[in-house]
Amino acid sequence: GAGSASSVQGTAFSFLQNPALAPLEESTLGAAASMMMTPSGEGYGSGLAAGAAWRLGKFSIHAGYASMTYPETALSSDGGGAAGTFTPSDMVLGGGLGFALTDLLSLGANIRYAKEQLSSKVAVSGINADIAALFRMGGLGVSAGVYSLGPKVKSSGNRTYALPASAKIGASYNLTFGESSIGFVADADYYFNANLGA
């Protein structure tokens, strides 16, 4: 999850990362797709993600989709007997906008719909959003924003759970050597449930 202030990985997945990246990029279009499969010894699982970002002058628009299917899990009946299997899965669909206030500073916002199927009877889904700013000068990038804002999600047992919303700051520095470069990135989150991550 580190690298919110860096565009080294491209802007195609801005819908999952920093929505303020694309307006400060030199390229007009960034697009990417990826597929992942779990090792054979872990049971069958797969992931798919695709996204694109398009810069139009000072504005940018981006969208994408990501999903993951996990290995089958065995189900048991209330009496403890075998009751077949279930394949957990999750998905997220989202998009956003960005705007360059100056050549050095941009703002952006994402909105996403996410769903997680935990069992044949238990699924949670909800809407969440990000708002972020990015300052970039030369190889230095500094970002700040709030991520995963949204209403609580409700489980099938009518319990509600808060999203892992946080205030995030990030920094990056890229050193370029001709056709090569090396990047240093760091992120820190203050989660609104009073936890920290870095």
C-alpha atoms as one frame of an Amber mdcrd trajectory, in Angstrom:
protein
   0.000   0.000   0.000   2.952   2.388   0.155   3.493   4.860  -2.651   0.470
   7.174  -2.555   2.721  10.118  -3.512   4.500   8.274  -6.338   3.388   7.569
  -9.904   6.220   5.108 -10.620   3.616   2.333 -10.893   1.538   4.458 -13.275
  -1.866   6.063 -12.912  -4.055   3.235 -14.280  -5.068   2.113 -10.779  -5.774
   5.616  -9.437  -9.291   4.407  -8.557  -7.690   2.248  -5.857  -4.816   4.565
  -4.958  -4.299   8.332  -5.087  -6.933  10.140  -7.216  -4.693  13.233  -7.503
  -1.884  11.491  -9.453  -3.041  11.770 -13.083  -3.433  15.583 -13.400   0.318
  16.115 -12.838   1.471  13.381 -15.236   3.056  14.137 -18.603   1.325  11.213
 -20.326  -2.253  11.645 -21.532  -3.399   8.042 -21.066  -2.434   5.288 -18.658
  -4.047   1.836 -18.821  -3.200  -1.526 -17.277  -4.634  -4.951 -16.553  -3.377
  -7.756 -14.359  -4.286 -11.325 -13.494  -3.118 -13.403 -10.549  -3.507 -17.065
  -9.574  -2.705 -18.661  -6.221   0.007 -21.353  -6.037  -1.267 -24.870  -6.783
  -0.648 -26.089  -3.235  -2.872 -23.377  -1.737  -6.105 -24.278  -3.541  -7.493
 -22.516  -6.577  -7.942 -18.763  -6.420  -7.568 -15.943  -8.900  -7.585 -12.182
  -9.168  -8.291  -9.773 -11.977  -7.833  -6.006 -12.150  -8.084  -3.416 -14.919
  -7.986   0.359 -14.865  -7.318   3.471 -16.908  -6.651   7.168 -16.333  -7.053
   9.876 -18.967  -5.688  13.407 -18.598  -7.488  16.214 -20.442  -5.495  19.392
 -19.875  -5.802  20.238 -16.182  -8.505  17.587 -15.607  -8.272  13.812 -15.362
 -10.793  11.001 -15.214 -10.083   7.443 -14.130 -11.995   4.199 -13.581 -11.355
   0.552 -12.880 -12.458  -2.818 -11.576 -10.744  -5.402  -9.368 -11.924  -8.778
  -8.082 -10.531 -11.752  -6.208 -11.812 -15.306  -5.861 -10.330 -17.281  -2.968
  -9.793 -21.046  -2.545 -12.863 -23.123  -1.671 -13.655 -23.557   1.997 -15.519
 -26.496   3.512 -18.956 -25.804   4.988 -20.480 -27.646   7.924 -24.082 -28.080
   8.974 -25.488 -27.021  12.362 -24.912 -30.616  13.483 -21.257 -30.514  12.497
 -21.524 -32.625   9.347 -20.135 -31.760   5.934 -22.360 -29.380   3.974 -20.426
 -28.842   0.762 -18.034 -26.059  -0.098 -18.122 -22.334  -0.765 -15.825 -20.018
  -2.705 -15.378 -16.589  -1.016 -14.911 -13.580  -3.288 -14.687  -9.816  -3.297
 -14.843  -7.028  -5.853 -14.508  -3.275  -6.182 -15.709  -0.995  -8.980 -14.849
   2.676  -8.956 -13.778   5.856 -10.623 -12.828   9.418  -9.957 -11.725  12.842
 -11.085  -8.616  14.955 -10.661  -7.732  18.596 -11.219  -4.360  20.375 -11.403
  -4.581  23.633  -9.444  -1.043  24.564 -10.604   1.827  22.755 -12.302   2.898
  21.512  -8.859  -0.376  20.868  -6.976  -3.409  18.710  -7.747  -6.602  17.510
  -6.067  -8.610  14.347  -6.693 -11.565  12.287  -5.499 -12.602   8.633  -5.878
 -15.889   6.851  -5.295 -16.131   3.059  -5.168 -18.651   0.277  -4.688 -17.204
  -2.761  -2.913 -18.691  -6.155  -2.069 -17.331  -9.101  -0.129 -19.041 -12.517
  -0.181 -17.871 -14.258   3.001 -20.143 -17.302   2.789 -23.251 -18.420   0.932
 -25.340 -16.501   3.487 -23.014 -13.669   4.516 -22.120 -10.739   2.259 -21.273
  -7.126   3.000 -21.209  -4.245   0.544 -20.997  -0.496   0.583 -19.886   2.754
  -0.969 -16.656   4.499   0.011 -14.703   7.538  -1.162 -11.231   9.128  -1.104
 -10.216  12.800  -1.273  -6.529  13.643  -1.733  -4.033  16.363  -2.660  -0.609
  15.906  -4.235   2.358  18.271  -4.412   5.129  17.341  -6.836   8.331  19.212
  -7.623  11.080  17.442  -9.546  11.628  14.024  -8.000   9.823  14.901  -4.755
   6.182  14.069  -4.130   4.096  14.753  -0.999   0.481  13.645  -0.633  -2.238
  14.004   2.007  -5.828  12.864   2.041  -8.643  10.928   3.651  -9.373   7.422
   2.376 -12.218   4.871   2.571 -14.805   7.325   3.869 -18.326   5.931   3.886
 -21.242   4.646   5.914 -20.953   1.566   8.086 -21.685  -1.790   6.460 -24.248
  -4.190   7.888 -23.767  -7.958   8.104 -26.499 -10.567   7.654 -26.688 -10.749
  11.470 -27.606  -7.023  11.554 -24.266  -6.049  13.110 -22.675  -2.898  11.723
 -18.989  -2.405  11.032 -17.102   0.804  10.295 -14.980   1.001   7.165 -11.199
   1.262   7.715 -11.252   5.036   7.054  -8.003   6.905   7.579  -6.092  10.144
   7.168  -3.036   9.315   5.053   0.174  11.186   4.342   2.755   9.986   1.858
   6.123  11.034   0.509   8.219   9.863  -2.410  11.550  10.725  -3.960  12.768
   9.447  -7.331  16.384   9.504  -8.460  16.792   9.166 -12.232  19.914   7.813
 -13.970  19.395   8.075 -17.739  16.819   5.378 -18.597  16.775   3.998 -15.027
  15.513   5.301 -11.717  15.211   4.352  -8.087  12.329   5.461  -5.910  11.875
   5.833  -2.166   8.315   5.849  -0.803   6.734   6.031   2.646   3.106   6.254
   3.769   1.495   6.629   7.187  -2.185   6.258   8.112  -4.093   7.403  11.154
  -7.191   5.191  11.190 -10.269   6.794  12.674 -10.632   3.854  15.094  -7.427
   5.209  16.752  -4.959   2.795  15.135  -1.812   3.719  13.215  -0.212   2.148
  10.172   3.014   3.000   8.313
